[in-house]
Amino acid sequence: MTGERPPVFHSEGDANLSPERRAWNARHIDAATRAILDEDERYFFRQSLSTPCLNVLEASSGSHLTDSQGRRILDFHGNSVHQVGYGHPKVVAAVKAAIDEL
């Protein structure tokens, strides 16, 4: 071990814009998903510690998310709980009832 540290790539908020993340995106995010993310980026309001969308979600169930490429992802972080309670039937029913009242 040489005692040298790898470079630190500073970017806005907690968005990881390192070369490794960019390479991962190039390998795993398809053109259709990239187009949606680029459109979202046009309107994203940047503020301290904000993170632009990193993927496109199509569905959620339990603690799993499904992205636009059909990959099923276990949400360890829990940050995507805003996806209507992971599609829990009671939450979905409550949202539908609220919409009917409007």
ABEGO torsion letter per residue (X at the ends): XAGBBBBBBBBBEABBABAAAAAAAAAABBAAAAAAAAAAAAABBBBBGBBBBABBBABBBEABBBBAAGBBBBBAAGAAAABGGGGBAAAAAAAAAAAAAX
